[in-house]
Amino acid sequence: MSERLQTLLEEAFPDAQGVEVVDRTGGGDHFHVTVVSPRFTGLTLLDQHRLVHDALAEPLGDGTIHELRITTRGDS
Amino acid sequence: MSELSDRIQQTIDAEPVVAFIKGTHEQCMCGNSERALHALRSVGASFTAVDVLPDPAIRQELSALSSWPTIPQVFAGGELIGGADIVQELAASGDLEAKLDEKLGDSWRNGGEERTVELTERQNPLRLVP
């Protein structure tokens, strides 16, 4: 499941400097994703997280993601 | 819009700070919900909690209104502030207090009062009779 999220995020953020997916419990449904992308620069945290939600709409919608933590960073 | 959806919107509009969580402010059933409440407490905010667990429709209607897929969701002055990660991040950077000041003036502290409200009626026993 981590690989699926990794792929979805890399496809949604082709210019990302970093995409990390951590399966927090090893159970394949509690994840912490970190995305570093210039697309976040200048966006509010809400809009940054919405971009990640959009990328993960499918696993969020079908219930495979039970819990999601998100860390986003733009250019630093 | 459904009656429940109306009630959710009214709660968002009427409560200065409202957190839709799994559980209640006294008995939180989810780590992310707990993190959001902890962030609100860390700045001394008064808040109203809504437990989404009694009825799955609450969560569905809420997410339809807010376009935010996950729980918890924290609103202030009628607007979505964010989920657990954002509220925690804002609290850590000091921006949460600034945001609450901006939306609510200085009324949001109000002694750090906490309460949980119910959005769905308890089941009417008469309806259970076949």
N, CA and C atoms of all chains as a GROMACS GRO file, in nm:
protein
  618
    1MET      N    1   0.083  -0.122   0.000
    1MET     CA    2   0.000   0.000   0.000
    1MET      C    3   0.086   0.126   0.000
    2SER      N    4   0.197   0.124   0.076
    2SER     CA    5   0.286   0.241   0.078
    2SER      C    6   0.333   0.274  -0.064
    3GLU      N    7   0.363   0.168  -0.142
    3GLU     CA    8   0.413   0.191  -0.279
    3GLU      C    9   0.306   0.259  -0.363
    4ARG      N   10   0.179   0.219  -0.343
    4ARG     CA   11   0.070   0.279  -0.421
    4ARG      C   12   0.060   0.429  -0.390
    5LEU      N   13   0.068   0.464  -0.261
    5LEU     CA   14   0.061   0.605  -0.224
    5LEU      C   15   0.181   0.681  -0.280
    6GLN      N   16   0.298   0.618  -0.269
    6GLN     CA   17   0.421   0.678  -0.322
    6GLN      C   18   0.405   0.710  -0.471
    7THR      N   19   0.352   0.613  -0.546
    7THR     CA   20   0.333   0.632  -0.690
    7THR      C   21   0.233   0.743  -0.719
    8LEU      N   22   0.121   0.742  -0.647
    8LEU     CA   23   0.018   0.845  -0.668
    8LEU      C   24   0.075   0.984  -0.642
    9LEU      N   25   0.154   0.997  -0.535
    9LEU     CA   26   0.210   1.128  -0.500
    9LEU      C   27   0.316   1.171  -0.601
   10GLU      N   28   0.399   1.076  -0.645
   10GLU     CA   29   0.503   1.111  -0.742
   10GLU      C   30   0.440   1.152  -0.875
   11GLU      N   31   0.328   1.087  -0.910
   11GLU     CA   32   0.259   1.126  -1.034
   11GLU      C   33   0.195   1.263  -1.021
   12ALA      N   34   0.141   1.293  -0.902
   12ALA     CA   35   0.073   1.421  -0.883
   12ALA      C   36   0.173   1.536  -0.865
   13PHE      N   37   0.291   1.503  -0.814
   13PHE     CA   38   0.394   1.606  -0.792
   13PHE      C   39   0.523   1.566  -0.864
   14PRO      N   40   0.521   1.573  -0.999
   14PRO     CA   41   0.638   1.528  -1.075
   14PRO      C   42   0.763   1.610  -1.045
   15ASP      N   43   0.742   1.733  -0.995
   15ASP     CA   44   0.858   1.818  -0.967
   15ASP      C   45   0.900   1.811  -0.819
   16ALA      N   46   0.847   1.715  -0.746
   16ALA     CA   47   0.876   1.708  -0.603
   16ALA      C   48   1.023   1.681  -0.578
   17GLN      N   49   1.076   1.751  -0.476
   17GLN     CA   50   1.214   1.724  -0.436
   17GLN      C   51   1.220   1.608  -0.338
   18GLY      N   52   1.104   1.574  -0.284
   18GLY     CA   53   1.102   1.461  -0.192
   18GLY      C   54   0.959   1.412  -0.168
   19VAL      N   55   0.941   1.281  -0.174
   19VAL     CA   56   0.812   1.221  -0.138
   19VAL      C   57   0.844   1.104  -0.045
   20GLU      N   58   0.786   1.109   0.074
   20GLU     CA   59   0.810   1.000   0.168
   20GLU      C   60   0.676   0.949   0.221
   21VAL      N   61   0.660   0.819   0.224
   21VAL     CA   62   0.539   0.758   0.279
   21VAL      C   63   0.580   0.664   0.390
   22VAL      N   64   0.528   0.688   0.509
   22VAL     CA   65   0.558   0.601   0.623
   22VAL      C   66   0.430   0.532   0.667
   23ASP      N   67   0.435   0.401   0.671
   23ASP     CA   68   0.325   0.321   0.725
   23ASP      C   69   0.345   0.319   0.876
   24ARG      N   70   0.266   0.398   0.949
   24ARG     CA   71   0.295   0.425   1.089
   24ARG      C   72   0.278   0.304   1.179
   25THR      N   73   0.188   0.216   1.140
   25THR     CA   74   0.161   0.101   1.228
   25THR      C   75   0.201  -0.031   1.164
   26GLY      N   76   0.239  -0.026   1.037
   26GLY     CA   77   0.271  -0.150   0.966
   26GLY      C   78   0.146  -0.223   0.917
   27GLY      N   79   0.030  -0.165   0.945
   27GLY     CA   80  -0.096  -0.232   0.908
   27GLY      C   81  -0.149  -0.193   0.771
   28GLY      N   82  -0.079  -0.100   0.704
   28GLY     CA   83  -0.121  -0.062   0.569
   28GLY      C   84  -0.241   0.029   0.564
   29ASP      N   85  -0.272   0.099   0.676
   29ASP     CA   86  -0.385   0.192   0.669
   29ASP      C   87  -0.364   0.322   0.751
   30HIS      N   88  -0.254   0.330   0.824
   30HIS     CA   89  -0.220   0.454   0.896
   30HIS      C   90  -0.092   0.510   0.837
   31PHE      N   91  -0.104   0.621   0.766
   31PHE     CA   92   0.014   0.671   0.693
   31PHE      C   93   0.050   0.813   0.734
   32HIS      N   94   0.180   0.840   0.721
   32HIS     CA   95   0.230   0.977   0.731
   32HIS      C   96   0.303   1.006   0.600
   33VAL      N   97   0.250   1.098   0.523
   33VAL     CA   98   0.315   1.132   0.396
   33VAL      C   99   0.379   1.270   0.406
   34THR      N  100   0.497   1.280   0.349
   34THR     CA  101   0.569   1.408   0.344
   34THR      C  102   0.599   1.439   0.198
   35VAL      N  103   0.563   1.559   0.155
   35VAL     CA  104   0.589   1.598   0.017
   35VAL      C  105   0.659   1.734   0.019
   36VAL      N  106   0.773   1.743  -0.049
   36VAL     CA  107   0.845   1.869  -0.066
   36VAL      C  108   0.837   1.905  -0.213
   37SER      N  109   0.769   2.016  -0.242
   37SER     CA  110   0.748   2.051  -0.383
   37SER      C  111   0.737   2.202  -0.396
   38PRO      N  112   0.794   2.256  -0.504
   38PRO     CA  113   0.780   2.402  -0.526
   38PRO      C  114   0.634   2.443  -0.549
   39ARG      N  115   0.548   2.346  -0.580
   39ARG     CA  116   0.405   2.381  -0.601
   39ARG      C  117   0.341   2.434  -0.475
   40PHE      N  118   0.397   2.403  -0.358
   40PHE     CA  119   0.337   2.447  -0.232
   40PHE      C  120   0.372   2.592  -0.199
   41THR      N  121   0.478   2.641  -0.263
   41THR     CA  122   0.526   2.774  -0.227
   41THR      C  123   0.418   2.878  -0.250
   42GLY      N  124   0.391   2.956  -0.146
   42GLY     CA  125   0.293   3.063  -0.157
   42GLY      C  126   0.150   3.020  -0.129
   43LEU      N  127   0.127   2.890  -0.113
   43LEU     CA  128  -0.008   2.842  -0.082
   43LEU      C  129  -0.029   2.835   0.068
   44THR      N  130  -0.154   2.851   0.112
   44THR     CA  131  -0.185   2.830   0.253
   44THR      C  132  -0.170   2.681   0.284
   45LEU      N  133  -0.155   2.651   0.414
   45LEU     CA  134  -0.146   2.511   0.455
   45LEU      C  135  -0.269   2.434   0.408
   46LEU      N  136  -0.387   2.498   0.418
   46LEU     CA  137  -0.511   2.432   0.374
   46LEU      C  138  -0.500   2.390   0.228
   47ASP      N  139  -0.454   2.484   0.143
   47ASP     CA  140  -0.446   2.452   0.001
   47ASP      C  141  -0.336   2.350  -0.028
   48GLN      N  142  -0.227   2.356   0.050
   48GLN     CA  143  -0.121   2.254   0.034
   48GLN      C  144  -0.176   2.115   0.064
   49HIS      N  145  -0.250   2.105   0.174
   49HIS     CA  146  -0.304   1.974   0.212
   49HIS      C  147  -0.411   1.929   0.113
   50ARG      N  148  -0.487   2.025   0.058
   50ARG     CA  149  -0.589   1.988  -0.041
   50ARG      C  150  -0.525   1.925  -0.164
   51LEU      N  151  -0.408   1.975  -0.203
   51LEU     CA  152  -0.339   1.914  -0.318
   51LEU      C  153  -0.302   1.769  -0.288
   52VAL      N  154  -0.260   1.744  -0.164
   52VAL     CA  155  -0.225   1.606  -0.126
   52VAL      C  156  -0.352   1.519  -0.120
   53HIS      N  157  -0.460   1.576  -0.066
   53HIS     CA  158  -0.587   1.503  -0.064
   53HIS      C  159  -0.629   1.465  -0.206
   54ASP      N  160  -0.614   1.562  -0.298
   54ASP     CA  161  -0.653   1.536  -0.437
   54ASP      C  162  -0.572   1.419  -0.494
   55ALA      N  163  -0.442   1.421  -0.466
   55ALA     CA  164  -0.356   1.315  -0.519
   55ALA      C  165  -0.395   1.178  -0.462
   56LEU      N  166  -0.444   1.179  -0.339
   56LEU     CA  167  -0.477   1.053  -0.271
   56LEU      C  168  -0.628   1.030  -0.264
   57ALA      N  169  -0.703   1.096  -0.353
   57ALA     CA  170  -0.849   1.089  -0.347
   57ALA      C  171  -0.900   0.945  -0.351
   58GLU      N  172  -0.836   0.863  -0.434
   58GLU     CA  173  -0.886   0.727  -0.450
   58GLU      C  174  -0.870   0.644  -0.322
   59PRO      N  175  -0.747   0.631  -0.268
   59PRO     CA  176  -0.735   0.554  -0.143
   59PRO      C  177  -0.805   0.619  -0.023
   60LEU      N  178  -0.824   0.751  -0.026
   60LEU     CA  179  -0.901   0.815   0.082
   60LEU      C  180  -1.048   0.779   0.067
   61GLY      N  181  -1.095   0.779  -0.058
   61GLY     CA  182  -1.238   0.758  -0.083
   61GLY      C  183  -1.282   0.615  -0.062
   62ASP      N  184  -1.192   0.519  -0.095
   62ASP     CA  185  -1.235   0.379  -0.084
   62ASP      C  186  -1.204   0.319   0.053
   63GLY      N  187  -1.152   0.402   0.143
   63GLY     CA  188  -1.136   0.356   0.280
   63GLY      C  189  -1.005   0.283   0.308
   64THR      N  190  -0.917   0.271   0.206
   64THR     CA  191  -0.791   0.203   0.236
   64THR      C  192  -0.701   0.286   0.327
   65ILE      N  193  -0.715   0.419   0.322
   65ILE     CA  194  -0.644   0.504   0.418
   65ILE      C  195  -0.738   0.528   0.536
   66HIS      N  196  -0.699   0.473   0.650
   66HIS     CA  197  -0.783   0.492   0.768
   66HIS      C  198  -0.743   0.619   0.841
   67GLU      N  199  -0.614   0.647   0.842
   67GLU     CA  200  -0.565   0.768   0.909
   67GLU      C  201  -0.449   0.824   0.829
   68LEU      N  202  -0.451   0.955   0.809
   68LEU     CA  203  -0.349   1.018   0.725
   68LEU      C  204  -0.291   1.140   0.795
   69ARG      N  205  -0.160   1.141   0.808
   69ARG     CA  206  -0.090   1.263   0.853
   69ARG      C  207  -0.015   1.319   0.733
   70ILE      N  208  -0.017   1.450   0.724
   70ILE     CA  209   0.044   1.515   0.608
   70ILE      C  210   0.144   1.620   0.653
   71THR      N  211   0.263   1.616   0.593
   71THR     CA  212   0.360   1.723   0.611
   71THR      C  213   0.396   1.774   0.472
   72THR      N  214   0.383   1.904   0.452
   72THR     CA  215   0.415   1.962   0.321
   72THR      C  216   0.519   2.072   0.339
   73ARG      N  217   0.607   2.082   0.242
   73ARG     CA  218   0.703   2.192   0.242
   73ARG      C  219   0.723   2.243   0.100
   74GLY      N  220   0.730   2.373   0.086
   74GLY     CA  221   0.759   2.431  -0.044
   74GLY      C  222   0.910   2.449  -0.057
   75ASP      N  223   0.951   2.540  -0.144
   75ASP     CA  224   1.094   2.570  -0.155
   75ASP      C  225   1.142   2.634  -0.027
   76SER      N  226   1.258   2.590   0.019
   76SER     CA  227   1.308   2.653   0.141
   76SER      C  228   1.433   2.733   0.111
   77MET      N  229  -3.024   2.044   0.017
   77MET     CA  230  -2.947   2.011   0.137
   77MET      C  231  -3.034   1.937   0.237
   78SER      N  232  -2.976   1.837   0.298
   78SER     CA  233  -3.050   1.758   0.396
   78SER      C  234  -3.061   1.836   0.526
   79GLU      N  235  -3.150   1.789   0.611
   79GLU     CA  236  -3.168   1.853   0.740
   79GLU      C  237  -3.039   1.844   0.823
   80LEU      N  238  -2.973   1.729   0.813
   80LEU     CA  239  -2.848   1.711   0.888
   80LEU      C  240  -2.740   1.807   0.837
   81SER      N  241  -2.732   1.819   0.707
   81SER     CA  242  -2.636   1.910   0.648
   81SER      C  243  -2.660   2.053   0.696
   82ASP      N  244  -2.788   2.094   0.701
   82ASP     CA  245  -2.824   2.226   0.752
   82ASP      C  246  -2.776   2.241   0.897
   83ARG      N  247  -2.798   2.137   0.974
   83ARG     CA  248  -2.762   2.144   1.115
   83ARG      C  249  -2.610   2.156   1.133
   84ILE      N  250  -2.536   2.084   1.050
   84ILE     CA  251  -2.390   2.094   1.055
   84ILE      C  252  -2.346   2.236   1.020
   85GLN      N  253  -2.405   2.290   0.912
   85GLN     CA  254  -2.368   2.425   0.870
   85GLN      C  255  -2.402   2.528   0.978
   86GLN      N  256  -2.519   2.509   1.041
   86GLN     CA  257  -2.559   2.602   1.148
   86GLN      C  258  -2.460   2.597   1.264
   87THR      N  259  -2.413   2.476   1.296
   87THR     CA  260  -2.318   2.461   1.405
   87THR      C  261  -2.186   2.529   1.371
   88ILE      N  262  -2.142   2.511   1.248
   88ILE     CA  263  -2.017   2.574   1.202
   88ILE      C  264  -2.030   2.727   1.210
   89ASP      N  265  -2.147   2.778   1.170
   89ASP     CA  266  -2.168   2.922   1.168
   89ASP      C  267  -2.186   2.980   1.308
   90ALA      N  268  -2.250   2.902   1.397
   90ALA     CA  269  -2.288   2.957   1.527
   90ALA      C  270  -2.176   2.946   1.630
   91GLU      N  271  -2.094   2.842   1.623
   91GLU     CA  272  -1.992   2.821   1.725
   91GLU      C  273  -1.864   2.895   1.686
   92PRO      N  274  -1.809   2.975   1.778
   92PRO     CA  275  -1.685   3.046   1.745
   92PRO      C  276  -1.574   2.949   1.701
   93VAL      N  277  -1.552   2.846   1.782
   93VAL     CA  278  -1.454   2.742   1.745
   93VAL      C  279  -1.522   2.607   1.761
   94VAL      N  280  -1.526   2.529   1.654
   94VAL     CA  281  -1.590   2.397   1.662
   94VAL      C  282  -1.497   2.293   1.601
   95ALA      N  283  -1.483   2.181   1.672
   95ALA     CA  284  -1.398   2.071   1.626
   95ALA      C  285  -1.484   1.946   1.606
   96PHE      N  286  -1.487   1.897   1.484
   96PHE     CA  287  -1.556   1.770   1.456
   96PHE      C  288  -1.456   1.659   1.479
   97ILE      N  289  -1.484   1.575   1.578
   97ILE     CA  290  -1.386   1.475   1.620
   97ILE      C  291  -1.451   1.338   1.635
   98LYS      N  292  -1.365   1.238   1.652
   98LYS     CA  293  -1.414   1.105   1.688
   98LYS      C  294  -1.409   1.095   1.839
   99GLY      N  295  -1.526   1.096   1.901
   99GLY     CA  296  -1.534   1.094   2.046
   99GLY      C  297  -1.581   1.228   2.098
  100THR      N  298  -1.562   1.250   2.227
  100THR     CA  299  -1.602   1.375   2.289
  100THR      C  300  -1.478   1.444   2.345
  101HIS      N  301  -1.497   1.569   2.394
  101HIS     CA  302  -1.381   1.640   2.447
  101HIS      C  303  -1.326   1.570   2.570
  102GLU      N  304  -1.413   1.493   2.639
  102GLU     CA  305  -1.367   1.423   2.759
  102GLU      C  306  -1.312   1.285   2.727
  103GLN      N  307  -1.365   1.224   2.622
  103GLN     CA  308  -1.320   1.090   2.585
  103GLN      C  309  -1.297   1.083   2.436
  104CYS      N  310  -1.177   1.122   2.397
  104CYS     CA  311  -1.142   1.127   2.256
  104CYS      C  312  -1.100   0.988   2.210
  105MET      N  313  -1.153   0.945   2.094
  105MET     CA  314  -1.133   0.807   2.051
  105MET      C  315  -1.031   0.794   1.938
  106CYS      N  316  -0.958   0.899   1.911
  106CYS     CA  317  -0.870   0.893   1.793
  106CYS      C  318  -0.750   0.985   1.816
  107GLY      N  319  -0.633   0.937   1.780
  107GLY     CA  320  -0.509   1.012   1.803
  107GLY      C  321  -0.508   1.146   1.731
  108ASN      N  322  -0.558   1.148   1.608
  108ASN     CA  323  -0.558   1.274   1.534
  108ASN      C  324  -0.654   1.375   1.595
  109SER      N  325  -0.772   1.328   1.637
  109SER     CA  326  -0.866   1.418   1.703
  109SER      C  327  -0.804   1.473   1.830
  110GLU      N  328  -0.736   1.387   1.904
  110GLU     CA  329  -0.671   1.428   2.029
  110GLU      C  330  -0.565   1.535   2.002
  111ARG      N  331  -0.490   1.517   1.894
  111ARG     CA  332  -0.387   1.616   1.860
  111ARG      C  333  -0.449   1.753   1.830
  112ALA      N  334  -0.563   1.752   1.762
  112ALA     CA  335  -0.630   1.878   1.731
  112ALA      C  336  -0.677   1.947   1.859
  113LEU      N  337  -0.738   1.869   1.950
  113LEU     CA  338  -0.785   1.927   2.077
  113LEU      C  339  -0.668   1.977   2.159
  114HIS      N  340  -0.558   1.901   2.158
  114HIS     CA  341  -0.439   1.941   2.234
  114HIS      C  342  -0.387   2.076   2.182
  115ALA      N  343  -0.389   2.092   2.050
  115ALA     CA  344  -0.343   2.218   1.991
  115ALA      C  345  -0.432   2.334   2.035
  116LEU      N  346  -0.563   2.312   2.035
  116LEU     CA  347  -0.656   2.417   2.079
  116LEU      C  348  -0.634   2.450   2.227
  117ARG      N  349  -0.613   2.346   2.307
  117ARG     CA  350  -0.590   2.368   2.450
  117ARG      C  351  -0.459   2.442   2.473
  118SER      N  352  -0.359   2.414   2.390
  118SER     CA  353  -0.227   2.474   2.410
  118SER      C  354  -0.230   2.626   2.394
  119VAL      N  355  -0.330   2.677   2.320
  119VAL     CA  356  -0.341   2.823   2.308
  119VAL      C  357  -0.453   2.877   2.398
  120GLY      N  358  -0.515   2.789   2.475
  120GLY     CA  359  -0.618   2.832   2.569
  120GLY      C  360  -0.751   2.866   2.506
  121ALA      N  361  -0.781   2.803   2.392
  121ALA     CA  362  -0.906   2.834   2.322
  121ALA      C  363  -1.024   2.760   2.384
  122SER      N  364  -1.137   2.828   2.391
  122SER     CA  365  -1.264   2.760   2.419
  122SER      C  366  -1.310   2.695   2.290
  123PHE      N  367  -1.369   2.578   2.301
  123PHE     CA  368  -1.418   2.515   2.179
  123PHE      C  369  -1.538   2.427   2.207
  124THR      N  370  -1.614   2.403   2.100
  124THR     CA  371  -1.725   2.310   2.103
  124THR      C  372  -1.686   2.190   2.018
  125ALA      N  373  -1.700   2.071   2.071
  125ALA     CA  374  -1.670   1.951   1.994
  125ALA      C  375  -1.800   1.888   1.944
  126VAL      N  376  -1.793   1.828   1.826
  126VAL     CA  377  -1.904   1.748   1.774
  126VAL      C  378  -1.850   1.608   1.748
  127ASP      N  379  -1.912   1.510   1.807
  127ASP     CA  380  -1.872   1.371   1.788
  127ASP      C  381  -1.933   1.319   1.657
  128VAL      N  382  -1.848   1.275   1.565
  128VAL     CA  383  -1.900   1.226   1.437
  128VAL      C  384  -1.932   1.076   1.442
  129LEU      N  385  -1.895   1.010   1.551
  129LEU     CA  386  -1.909   0.864   1.554
  129LEU      C  387  -2.053   0.812   1.563
  130PRO      N  388  -2.146   0.883   1.630
  130PRO     CA  389  -2.280   0.824   1.645
  130PRO      C  390  -2.351   0.798   1.513
  131ASP      N  391  -2.316   0.872   1.407
  131ASP     CA  392  -2.388   0.858   1.281
  131ASP      C  393  -2.291   0.884   1.165
  132PRO      N  394  -2.263   0.783   1.083
  132PRO     CA  395  -2.169   0.800   0.970
  132PRO      C  396  -2.210   0.912   0.876
  133ALA      N  397  -2.339   0.945   0.876
  133ALA     CA  398  -2.388   1.051   0.786
  133ALA      C  399  -2.328   1.187   0.823
  134ILE      N  400  -2.297   1.207   0.951
  134ILE     CA  401  -2.239   1.336   0.993
  134ILE      C  402  -2.109   1.360   0.917
  135ARG      N  403  -2.026   1.255   0.917
  135ARG     CA  404  -1.896   1.268   0.851
  135ARG      C  405  -1.912   1.291   0.701
  136GLN      N  406  -2.005   1.216   0.640
  136GLN     CA  407  -2.027   1.230   0.495
  136GLN      C  408  -2.074   1.371   0.459
  137GLU      N  409  -2.173   1.418   0.534
  137GLU     CA  410  -2.229   1.551   0.504
  137GLU      C  411  -2.127   1.661   0.534
  138LEU      N  412  -2.051   1.642   0.641
  138LEU     CA  413  -1.948   1.741   0.678
  138LEU      C  414  -1.844   1.751   0.566
  139SER      N  415  -1.793   1.636   0.521
  139SER     CA  416  -1.691   1.637   0.418
  139SER      C  417  -1.744   1.695   0.287
  140ALA      N  418  -1.874   1.673   0.261
  140ALA     CA  419  -1.934   1.731   0.141
  140ALA      C  420  -1.937   1.884   0.152
  141LEU      N  421  -1.964   1.934   0.273
  141LEU     CA  422  -1.971   2.079   0.294
  141LEU      C  423  -1.832   2.143   0.287
  142SER      N  424  -1.734   2.076   0.346
  142SER     CA  425  -1.603   2.138   0.366
  142SER      C  426  -1.503   2.100   0.256
  143SER      N  427  -1.536   2.000   0.175
  143SER     CA  428  -1.440   1.944   0.079
  143SER      C  429  -1.312   1.902   0.149
  144TRP      N  430  -1.326   1.848   0.269
  144TRP     CA  431  -1.210   1.800   0.344
  144TRP      C  432  -1.240   1.655   0.381
  145PRO      N  433  -1.154   1.561   0.341
  145PRO     CA  434  -1.195   1.421   0.348
  145PRO      C  435  -1.179   1.354   0.485
  146THR      N  436  -1.099   1.414   0.573
  146THR     CA  437  -1.064   1.341   0.695
  146THR      C  438  -1.116   1.410   0.821
  147ILE      N  439  -1.117   1.336   0.929
  147ILE     CA  440  -1.153   1.384   1.062
  147ILE      C  441  -1.026   1.385   1.144
  148PRO      N  442  -0.998   1.482   1.227
  148PRO     CA  443  -1.083   1.593   1.268
  148PRO      C  444  -1.086   1.709   1.168
  149GLN      N  445  -1.182   1.798   1.189
  149GLN     CA  446  -1.189   1.924   1.116
  149GLN      C  447  -1.220   2.034   1.216
  150VAL      N  448  -1.136   2.138   1.215
  150VAL     CA  449  -1.153   2.248   1.308
  150VAL      C  450  -1.194   2.374   1.231
  151PHE      N  451  -1.303   2.435   1.277
  151PHE     CA  452  -1.353   2.558   1.216
  151PHE      C  453  -1.347   2.672   1.316
  152ALA      N  454  -1.322   2.793   1.268
  152ALA     CA  455  -1.330   2.912   1.352
  152ALA      C  456  -1.398   3.023   1.273
  153GLY      N  457  -1.494   3.088   1.337
  153GLY     CA  458  -1.566   3.194   1.270
  153GLY      C  459  -1.630   3.148   1.140
  154GLY      N  460  -1.673   3.022   1.136
  154GLY     CA  461  -1.744   2.972   1.019
  154GLY      C  462  -1.654   2.919   0.908
  155GLU      N  463  -1.521   2.927   0.929
  155GLU     CA  464  -1.430   2.882   0.823
  155GLU      C  465  -1.341   2.768   0.868
  156LEU      N  466  -1.312   2.677   0.775
  156LEU     CA  467  -1.224   2.565   0.805
  156LEU      C  468  -1.082   2.616   0.831
  157ILE      N  469  -1.028   2.579   0.947
  157ILE     CA  470  -0.888   2.610   0.978
  157ILE      C  471  -0.798   2.497   0.931
  158GLY      N  472  -0.843   2.373   0.955
  158GLY     CA  473  -0.765   2.260   0.906
  158GLY      C  474  -0.793   2.134   0.984
  159GLY      N  475  -0.716   2.031   0.952
  159GLY     CA  476  -0.721   1.907   1.027
  159GLY      C  477  -0.615   1.909   1.136
  160ALA      N  478  -0.586   1.792   1.191
  160ALA     CA  479  -0.494   1.785   1.305
  160ALA      C  480  -0.356   1.841   1.272
  161ASP      N  481  -0.302   1.805   1.157
  161ASP     CA  482  -0.166   1.847   1.124
  161ASP      C  483  -0.155   1.998   1.113
  162ILE      N  484  -0.254   2.059   1.046
  162ILE     CA  485  -0.249   2.204   1.026
  162ILE      C  486  -0.268   2.278   1.158
  163VAL      N  487  -0.366   2.235   1.237
  163VAL     CA  488  -0.392   2.304   1.364
  163VAL      C  489  -0.270   2.291   1.456
  164GLN      N  490  -0.210   2.173   1.454
  164GLN     CA  491  -0.091   2.152   1.536
  164GLN      C  492   0.025   2.240   1.488
  165GLU      N  493   0.042   2.245   1.356
  165GLU     CA  494   0.150   2.326   1.299
  165GLU      C  495   0.129   2.474   1.328
  166LEU      N  496   0.003   2.519   1.314
  166LEU     CA  497  -0.029   2.660   1.341
  166LEU      C  498  -0.007   2.693   1.488
  167ALA      N  499  -0.043   2.600   1.576
  167ALA     CA  500  -0.026   2.624   1.720
  167ALA      C  501   0.123   2.635   1.754
  168ALA      N  502   0.204   2.549   1.693
  168ALA     CA  503   0.347   2.547   1.722
  168ALA      C  504   0.415   2.675   1.673
  169SER      N  505   0.368   2.729   1.563
  169SER     CA  506   0.434   2.848   1.506
  169SER      C  507   0.378   2.977   1.563
  170GLY      N  508   0.270   2.968   1.644
  170GLY     CA  509   0.208   3.089   1.698
  170GLY      C  510   0.102   3.147   1.608
  171ASP      N  511   0.085   3.089   1.489
  171ASP     CA  512  -0.011   3.142   1.393
  171ASP      C  513  -0.156   3.110   1.427
  172LEU      N  514  -0.176   3.008   1.513
  172LEU     CA  515  -0.314   2.972   1.547
  172LEU      C  516  -0.380   3.085   1.626
  173GLU      N  517  -0.306   3.139   1.724
  173GLU     CA  518  -0.362   3.250   1.802
  173GLU      C  519  -0.390   3.369   1.711
  174ALA      N  520  -0.298   3.396   1.619
  174ALA     CA  521  -0.316   3.509   1.527
  174ALA      C  522  -0.440   3.488   1.441
  175LYS      N  523  -0.460   3.365   1.396
  175LYS     CA  524  -0.575   3.334   1.311
  175LYS      C  525  -0.706   3.349   1.390
  176LEU      N  526  -0.705   3.301   1.513
  176LEU     CA  527  -0.826   3.311   1.595
  176LEU      C  528  -0.855   3.458   1.628
  177ASP      N  529  -0.749   3.534   1.657
  177ASP     CA  530  -0.767   3.678   1.680
  177ASP      C  531  -0.831   3.744   1.558
  178GLU      N  532  -0.780   3.707   1.442
  178GLU     CA  533  -0.825   3.768   1.317
  178GLU      C  534  -0.973   3.736   1.292
  179LYS      N  535  -1.013   3.612   1.321
  179LYS     CA  536  -1.150   3.570   1.290
  179LYS      C  537  -1.250   3.605   1.400
  180LEU      N  538  -1.201   3.606   1.524
  180LEU     CA  539  -1.296   3.613   1.636
  180LEU      C  540  -1.268   3.727   1.734
  181GLY      N  541  -1.172   3.813   1.703
  181GLY     CA  542  -1.137   3.916   1.801
  181GLY      C  543  -1.072   3.850   1.921
  182ASP      N  544  -1.103   3.901   2.042
  182ASP     CA  545  -1.037   3.840   2.158
  182ASP      C  546  -1.134   3.751   2.237
  183SER      N  547  -1.245   3.713   2.174
  183SER     CA  548  -1.348   3.638   2.247
  183SER      C  549  -1.322   3.488   2.254
  184TRP      N  550  -1.227   3.440   2.175
  184TRP     CA  551  -1.213   3.294   2.159
  184TRP      C  552  -1.154   3.224   2.280
  185ARG      N  553  -1.086   3.298   2.366
  185ARG     CA  554  -1.026   3.229   2.483
  185ARG      C  555  -1.137   3.193   2.581
  186ASN      N  556  -1.212   3.293   2.624
  186ASN     CA  557  -1.332   3.270   2.706
  186ASN      C  558  -1.311   3.163   2.814
  187GLY      N  559  -1.194   3.166   2.877
  187GLY     CA  560  -1.170   3.076   2.989
  187GLY      C  561  -1.141   2.933   2.952
  188GLY      N  562  -1.119   2.906   2.823
  188GLY     CA  563  -1.085   2.770   2.781
  188GLY      C  564  -1.196   2.670   2.807
  189GLU      N  565  -1.321   2.714   2.793
  189GLU     CA  566  -1.434   2.623   2.816
  189GLU      C  567  -1.444   2.519   2.705
  190GLU      N  568  -1.481   2.398   2.744
  190GLU     CA  569  -1.496   2.290   2.646
  190GLU      C  570  -1.631   2.223   2.664
  191ARG      N  571  -1.693   2.186   2.552
  191ARG     CA  572  -1.818   2.109   2.560
  191ARG      C  573  -1.833   2.028   2.432
  192THR      N  574  -1.919   1.929   2.440
  192THR     CA  575  -1.949   1.848   2.322
  192THR      C  576  -2.100   1.854   2.297
  193VAL      N  577  -2.139   1.877   2.173
  193VAL     CA  578  -2.281   1.881   2.139
  193VAL      C  579  -2.314   1.763   2.048
  194GLU      N  580  -2.440   1.724   2.050
  194GLU     CA  581  -2.485   1.616   1.962
  194GLU      C  582  -2.564   1.674   1.847
  195LEU      N  583  -2.540   1.622   1.729
  195LEU     CA  584  -2.610   1.672   1.611
  195LEU      C  585  -2.726   1.585   1.570
  196THR      N  586  -2.721   1.459   1.609
  196THR     CA  587  -2.830   1.369   1.571
  196THR      C  588  -2.913   1.336   1.694
  197GLU      N  589  -3.042   1.329   1.673
  197GLU     CA  590  -3.133   1.295   1.782
  197GLU      C  591  -3.104   1.152   1.826
  198ARG      N  592  -3.120   1.131   1.954
  198ARG     CA  593  -3.116   0.991   1.999
  198ARG      C  594  -3.234   0.920   1.935
  199GLN      N  595  -3.213   0.792   1.906
  199GLN     CA  596  -3.318   0.719   1.834
  199GLN      C  597  -3.448   0.719   1.914
  200ASN      N  598  -3.554   0.750   1.844
  200ASN     CA  599  -3.686   0.749   1.905
  200ASN      C  600  -3.731   0.604   1.924
  201PRO      N  601  -3.751   0.560   2.048
  201PRO     CA  602  -3.783   0.419   2.072
  201PRO      C  603  -3.910   0.374   2.000
  202LEU      N  604  -4.003   0.469   1.978
  202LEU     CA  605  -4.128   0.432   1.912
  202LEU      C  606  -4.102   0.380   1.771
  203ARG      N  607  -3.995   0.431   1.709
  203ARG     CA  608  -3.966   0.390   1.571
  203ARG      C  609  -3.909   0.249   1.565
  204LEU      N  610  -3.865   0.201   1.678
  204LEU     CA  611  -3.804   0.067   1.677
  204LEU      C  612  -3.910  -0.042   1.683
  205VAL      N  613  -4.035   0.000   1.717
  205VAL     CA  614  -4.143  -0.100   1.722
  205VAL      C  615  -4.180  -0.137   1.578
  206PRO      N  616  -4.178  -0.264   1.546
  206PRO     CA  617  -4.206  -0.305   1.408
  206PRO      C  618  -4.351  -0.282   1.368
   0.00000   0.00000   0.00000
